[in-house]
């Protein structure tokens, strides 16, 4: 059952991950790993940003910033930049408003000593894209790259498609993303995509079926070194070449918008904070920079293999069901928190090692397994409770079992009750048992005795009595007003009728009984380590002595006068004698049931000759 619960919880958690809600939860858990890890060191990448300072410094509309971009490209190229990327998508030509702007920017791209990667928006009409001079220049020189970002179902950016799906025409080279194209130019070699695999500089890039990678973000917004486009242009105009070299020499330079006051080209990433507002959304140029960093530093993050994923779910399930079913509530809660901590720390350590094991999937598996474990535990607990209740009823009687259920306590307590005590014994049992053991062995005796006891107990139970104990071959039963279904004051009647049926029941044994009614102490006697539910007092002793007198009076049932009076004439009785009983100063009147007295033989007629 436990194995079934573990397997079912693992399969269910794995299946739930295909639903959008749980898929988003998995992504949020992945985001948390980024936040806990924090920023990572970056090298050889710098951003030149069209930020709020540049917006204040340059009075023109940004669609007419061609000259600034051209100056920045020229300055970065002369400053020793290894590759330059222009993360600005130009939607329309501006010649009719500003002659030579498009040409000047195109010439800056064409004449740059460092390759200049120019972005375009994939999916727009190709004719429209191709009509713009900068797009024509970059396409002709193999420097164009799409700037589209790959969004997850919750509109967060966590992955980036690196290369378009190949077309049916082998002559059409699939476009690269901005990050991959910059990496190609930085390393001086083109990526190779073949049979669903992508490699760069002879080393594989682990892409998914959608040709994307998980972006290993350098950190929250602002993690990359950046220079305002306004400061960059100012240094170039001032001829401060050393400053520019310090900024860009030997590095990949990405030029793009980076405003903290507008939503332009900003997206939610793992470092997004609802409390921080839009400044915690990441500019597109920095997302491309993180993609580039992931490729250049080969700092890839990969999901664990499917078998590891399922094995982890099984391990979590085994731990959960072990805790839930094997421990008491307090320790189970404590170890549950330990298990949770191990899951969180373990998945985070894997993340730091570049592997993703979805925390929320493990939590879902643990939760499902916990629910199944609780159901299983309660169902088995119910069975165990029934078993122990039955055991208590069998060994100490239904009355004690009911008392324990009611009070939920086991204590050394007792109470005075008016009861009728019934003792039975087997006549001649010692001689019979010795003979049977010699002939058939002790097993036959035990079997025969168990059959007899089952028959006698069934009769006692039918009359509402409580079997208190077996004394060798004898039985001590208690009848009282507390019996289930009892009518007040009828315990003597039930006891006598029960005894009558017991001594007349067909059996290989001859049964004798003694019955007395009176006050007795009924309760738990013993110690905290061992106790017994029993009945004490003179009433018990007298019932036992009456039973032993059956042999002397050649009867099967003897009752005291107290019991006979309590019958209220509902059972016909016969007075036998008044006899002395050990422990009593006055003789005790003995009675028996009239139906048990053999009729006297008629006197024989005497014939005189």
N, C-alpha and C positions, 0 to 999 in steps of 0.2 A: 504493500500500500504506500509506504514512504517513497519507494523508488518510483512508483507511478506518479505520485504528487510532484516529485522533483522533475521527472521527464516532462510532465504536462506543463509545469510552470515555465520551464526553459523554452518549450515549443511555443507557449502562449506569448511569452515576452518577445520571442523572436518574431512572431507573427504580428504583434502589435506595432513593432517598429516600422512596418510598412504603411501604417495609417499616418495621415498627415500630422495629427496632434502629437503623437508619440515621436514622429520624425523631428518635429520642431523641438520637443523636449530633449532629444538626443543632441540636436544642434546647440541648444542652450547650455547643456552640460559641457560640450566642447568649448563654447565661448568662455565658460567659467575657468577652464584650464588656462586659457590665454590671459585672463585677468589676474589669476593667481600667480602665473609665471612672470608677468610684467614685461617690460621692454627688454629687447636684446640688442647687443652691440651691432652696429652696421659699419660697413667700410666701402669706400670707392663709389658711393652714391651720394649725390647732393641735389637738392631741389632749388630751382630758381622760380619763385612763386609770384604770380599775379595776385598779391594779397591786398589787404585793406590799405596799407601804406601806398602801394602802387596805384590803387584806385583814387587815392587822394592826390597823389603827385601828378598823374596823367589825366588831363581834362577831357581827352577824347573818349568817345564811346569805345568799349573794348573791341568791338568788331572792326575798329580802325587802328588797332595797335600793331599793324604789320611792321612798321618801322622800328618799334621797340623790340619786337621779336627778332628782326633782322640784325639789329645792333647786338642783342644778347647772343645770338648764334655766332656772329663774327668774333665777339669778345671771348666767348667760351672756347671757340676753336683756336684762337691765337693764344689763349691761356693754357693750352695743353689738355683740354678735355678729350677723353678717349672716344666717347660717343655722346651725341646730344639727341634728346627726344623732345619733340614739340607736342605736348598733350593738349592741343587746341584743335578742335574740329571746325573747319571753315565751311560755312553753309552756302555762301553766295559770293561771287566776285564783287569787288568794291571799286572797280575801275571807273564806273560812271559817276562815282562820288569823289574818289581820290585816285586820280590817274597815277600810274606807276607803282602803287602800293603792292599789288599782286606780283608784279614783275620783280620788284626789289626783294620781296621775301623769297620768291623762287630762286633768284640769283644767289641769295645768301645761302640757301640750302645747297645749290649746285656748286658753289665755289668754296664751301667749307672744307677745311682740311680734315676735320672729324666728320664721320657720317652723321647725318641728321635724320632721325626717324620721325616721320610725320603721321599724325593720327587722322583716321577718318572713321565715320560711323558706319559700321557694316549694316546692310539691310536697306539703306537709302537707295534711291534710283541711281544706277551706275552712271547714267548720262548726266545727272545733276552733279554727282561727285566729280566726274571726269571733266566737267566744264570749268572747274576752278583751277587756276594756274598752279597753285602749290600742290594740289593733288596730282596734277599731270606730271609735274617735276618729280615728285617722290615716287609715283608709280613707275615712271620710266627708269628711275635709278634703283628700283628695288628697295625703296626706303619707306614704303607705306605700311601701316599697321592699324588694325582696328582697335578702337578704344572702348568697345562695348564691354560691360561688366556682366558676369554671370551671377544671377541672383537666385537664392534659395526660396522655397515656398513662403517664408516669412519676410521676404524682400531684404534679407541680410546678404552681404557679400562675404562668402567664405571660400569660394572656389573661383577659378578663372580658367576659361577655355583658352588653350594656347594656340590652337590651329583649327582652321575651318575644315569641315568634312571635304575630302577630295571630290572634285566633279568627275563626271564620266569622261571628260576630255583630258587626256594626259598632259596636254599642252598648258592647261590652266593650273598654275601653281596655287595651292590653297594659301589664303592670307594668314599671316601670323598676328597674334595679339601684340599689344605694345610691349609687354614684359618680355616675351620670347624674342621679338625682333631686336630689342635693345641688347639682349644677351648674345644674340648671334653677332651683332656688330661689335660688341665689346670683346668677344672671344675671337672674332675674325673668321668664323666658320658658320655655315648654314646648318640648321637642324634637319634631320632626316626622319621623315614619317613614312613608315612602310609596314603593311600588314597589321595596322592598329598599334604599332609601337613607335615611340618617338625617342630620338637620341640627339645629343648635342655634344660636339667635340669628342665623339666616340664613347660617350657615357650615356646610359639610358636615363630618360626622364619618366618617372612612374605616373602615367596618365590613366584616367578612368575611361570607361566606355564612351563618355562624351568628350574625350580628348582634353580633359581639364585636370588641374592639380588643386590640392588644398593649399591655400595661401598660408604660409607661415608668417603671420604679420610680425613686423619688427617691434610693434608696441602700439600704444594709443596714439592718436593724432599728435604730431610734433616729434615723433621718435627719430626722424631723419634730419640730418643737418640741412638747413635751408637758408637761402638768402633772398631778400625781397628783390623783385625785378627792378624796383625803383633804385635800390642801393647798387645793384649790379650795373644798371645803365649809368648811374652817376659815376661809378668807378671807371667804367669804360670811357666816358666822356672826359674824365679828368686825367686819363692816361695812366691810371694806377694799375699797371699790368701785374705788379707783384701781388697785389691784393687779389686780383682775379685768379692768378696762378695758385695762390694759397687756397682759394675756394674750389677750383675745378681741376687742377692738374692731375692727369691720370685717372680721372673719375668719369662715371656716367652721370650726365647732367640732364635732369628732367625739368622742362619748363611747362608750367601749367597753372590754372587758377587755384587759389588757396585762401578764400575769404572766410573769416569767422562770423561775418554779419549777414551773409546771403546763403541760400540753400543750393546755389549753383554747383553742380558736379560734386555733391557730397552724398555719401551713402552710409548706411548702418553696417558696422562690422562687429566682430566679437568684442571690441573694446567700447562699444556703444553704451552709454549710461543714460537712462531715462531721467535721472536727477540732474545730469550735467547739461542737458539741452543740446542744441544743434552743434555746439563747438566740439562735442564728442563724436559727431559723425565724421567720417574720414574722407578727405578730398580724394577725387579720382586719381590725381597724380601720385599721391602717396600709396594708394592701393597698387598702382602699376609698379611703384618702387619696391613694395613688399614682394610682389610677384617676381620682379627681377632679382631681388636679394635671395629669394627662395631658390631660384634656378642657379645663380652664380655660386652661392655657398652650398648648393646641394643639401639644403636644410629641409628636406621633404618630410611631410607628415602623411603617414599611410594608415588606413584602417587595418586592424589585425586580421589575419586570415579567418575565414569563416569557421574553421574547426576550433580555433582558439576562442572565438566569440561564443560558440555553443558550449565549449568546455568550461569557460568562465561562468556561464549561466548555470551549468550543472554543479560546479563547485559552490556557487552562492546558494543554490537550492539545497544541497547537502548540508551546508553549514546552518542554513535557516531552519530546516526541519529538525536537525539535531538539537538546536537550541530550543526550538518551540516545543518539541515533544519530550526532550530528555531532561529539562531543567524546570525547577519551580519558577513561579512568576517573577520574583525579585531577581534572581541570577539570570533568568532568561532576558529580562529587560537590559541588564547590564551588559551581557554578552552580545545582545542585539546592537547596542551602541558600538561595541568593539568591532563587530562585523561591518557596520556602516562606515566606521573610520577606516578600516582596512580597505574597503571598496574605494572610498574617496582617495586615500593616499596611494593605493595601488594603481588606479587608473591615471592619477596625475603623474606618477613616476613613469608610467608607460608613455604618457604624452610627452614628457621631457625627453624620452628616448626616441621620439618620433613615431609613436604608434598610438592609434586611437582605439580605445575600448570604451564603448559608450556607457557612461555612468548611469544615465537614466534607464537604460535597458536592463542593467544589472539590478537597479532599484525596483523596476517593474517586476522582474523575475523574482526578487526576494519578497516583494509584497504579495504576489500571487501565491508563492509557495507558503508564505506566512498564513494567508487566509485558509489555504488547504490544510496546513498543519493544525491550525486552531480547530477547524471542523473535525479533522481526524482525532485530535486530542480530546475534544469534548465528546465525540461519539464513543471513543474507547474508554474515556473516563466514566461515561454513563454505563457502559457495560461492566466496568470494574466496580462501580458503585452498586449496581444490581447484584453482582457476584458477592460482594462483601455483605450487602444487606441480607442476601439469601444465606450466606455463611453464618452471620450473626443469628438469624432466625433459626437455622438448623442447630447450632451449637448451644445457644443460650436462650432461645425462644423469641417469638414474635413480639412479646411485650417489651423486652429490652431493645429490640431492633427499632420498634416504633418510638421508644423513649429517646434513643440516640438521635433519630431523625428529627424529633421535635426540639430537643434541647441542644443538639449539636455539641454534646459534651458527654464525656465518660468520667463519672465520679464515683467515689465510695459513698453511696447514699442508700437509704432504705426507708420503708414506710410500713406502718401497721395496717393490715388488711384483714377483714373477715373472709376467710377462704375455706374451701373444702379440699383436703389433701387426699389424694388417691395413691396408695402403694400397691403394686402388683409384684408377684414373684412366681417363678416356675417351680412347681412341686417336683421334687426328686431330680433336679437338674444335674447335681453333681454326679450321681451314679450314671445317669443317662449320658452325660458328656464324656465320662471316662470310657464307657463302653463304645460309644461312637468313634472316639479318637483312636481307640485301639483297632477297631475294625476298618474304618475308612480314612482316618487321618484328621488333623485339626481343621483342614480346609473345608471338609464336609460339615463339621460342627459350626464353623463361622457362617457358612452359607445358610444352613438351616436356621441359625439364630437370627441372622439378618432378615430372613423371610418372615420369621415370627415377629420381630420388632417392627418391621414395616407394617404388618397387619395390625398390631396393637396401636401403633402411633396413628395410623389412619383412623382408627375408631376414636381415639382421644381427640384428634383434630376435628372430626365430624361433630363431636359434642361441644366444641369450642374450648376445650381445655388446653393448657400449656404444658408440654413435656419439658420438665425442668432438667432432669438428668437420668442417665442410665446407671444403675448401681449393680454391676455384674449382670445377672440375668433378670434384674428387677427394674421397674420403672417408677419414677416419682413424677406425678402430674399435679398441677395446681388448677383449681377452678375458682373463679372469683367474678365479682361484678364488673371488673375491668376487661373481661374477655370480649373479643369482637362478637357483636350480635347478642350479647347477654342481656337478659331481663333482670332487673334488680331482685336479688334474693333467690334466684333460681339455680345458683351454682351447686347446691347440694343435690337437687333433682337431676341435673345434668351429670354430675359425678356418679351417682348411683346407677343411672341408666347406662352410662358408659361402662362402668365396671361390670354390670350384668351382661352386657354384650361381649365384653372381653373374656370373661370366664366361661362363656358358653360358645364362643367362636370355635369352629372346627380347627384343630391343630394337633400336631404330634405331641404337644406339651400340655400339661395340666396347669392352669393358671389360678392363683389365689390372690385375693385383693383385700385391703383394709382401708376403711374410709372414716375420716373424722373431720368435723367442722368446728372452726374456732378462730381465734385471733393468732396471726403469725406475722413475723417480720420478713418482708420481701424486699430484696435489693442487692446491690453490688457489695460483695464481701472479699477482702484480700488486701492487696497493696497496690501501689502505683505501677509496679512491674508485672503483677499477675493478680487478676481478680476473677471472681465467679459470680454470676447472677444466681442466687439461691433463695431458699426459704428456711427460716429458723423459728424455733419455738416449741412449746409443749405440744401444740397441735400436730406438728410433724412427727414428733416422737411417738405420740399415742397412735397415730395412723399406722406407723411402722409396726408397733407392738400388736395392734389388732390383726394386721396381715399375718403375723407369725402365729397367731392363735388358731388360724384355720385348720392346721394339721391336727391340733388337739381336739377340736370340736367337729372334725370331719365335714368341714364346710368349704365353700369356694369364695364366699364373700361375707365379711363381717363389717358392721358399721357401729358407731357409737350412738348413744342416746341423743347427743346433740345433732347428729346428722339426721337421725330418724325423725326428730321433731321438726327439723328444717324442711323435711319432705312435704309437710302440710297435707298428709294423707293422699298425696298424688301417686305414691308407690306403695303397694301393699307389702307390709313387712311382718316378720315373725320374731317375737322375743325368744331368745334362746336361754340366756342365763345372766346372772350377775356374778362376775368373776373379779378376783383381785388382779390388779395390774401393777407391775413394778413401777414405783415412783408415785403411785396414787394411794392415798390413805383409805378411801372408800372404794368398794367394789364398783366396777363399770358394767352397766347393762349392755349386753351384746344383742344386736339385731341382725337379721339377714333378710333378703328379699324372699317373699313367700314363694315365688315361682321356682326358687332354687332348692326348696325343701322337698325331699322325696316323700311321697305319700306313704303313710304307715300301712304295712301289710295287714290284710284282714285276719282276724283270729280263726284258726282251724276248728271246725266243728268236732266235738267228741261224741262218738257213737257208743252207746252202751249196749253190750251184747245182752 
